[in-house]
Amino acid sequence: MTEDLTKKAAEMLLNGATMLSEPCPYCAGVRVMKEGFALCINCGRKPEKKDIPKEKAPESFKSSLVLTLENKLQVLSKELENEKDHEKQQEILKSINSILETLDKMKGK
């Protein structure tokens, strides 16, 4: 393991890279990956770029959560309608706003 490779790997790790559990396919050394590029800190070889799949929440979970949030909005709206205390009204409005922001994020707006 050369000092240059060690420094480069340390720099990559400090900038958000991760160590891979799979060894280098060429020399079985430790590899570090950042933005789809893996670097072996033993031999310095860089295999081709590897796309990292992003996990998505299942649609059933997403739609269930949207339904739950929409129901909560209805409950909070009724609560706001009947509330006389100004401070409590502000708390309810903050909750409503938070739910609306979450729904917008989930719906991709």
PEQUILIN-V157612 format. One record per backbone hydrogen bond with DSSP energy under -1.0 kcal/mol. NH is the residue of the N-H (numbers start at 1). CO is the residue of the C=O. Records with the same first field share a line. If there is no record, write none. Layout:
NH->CO ; CO
This chain:
6->2
7->3
8->4
9->5
10->6
11->7
12->8
13->9
14->10
15->11
16->13
17->12
18->33
20->31
24->29
28->24
32->39
33->18
34->37
37->34
39->32
40->45
41->30
44->40
50->36
62->58
63->59
64->60
65->61
66->62
67->63
68->64
69->65
70->66
71->67
72->68
73->69
74->70
75->71
76->72
77->73
78->74
79->75
80->76
81->77
82->78
83->79
89->85
90->86
91->87
92->88
93->89
94->90
95->91
96->92
97->93
98->94
99->95
100->96
101->97
102->98
103->99
104->100
105->101
106->102
107->103
109->104
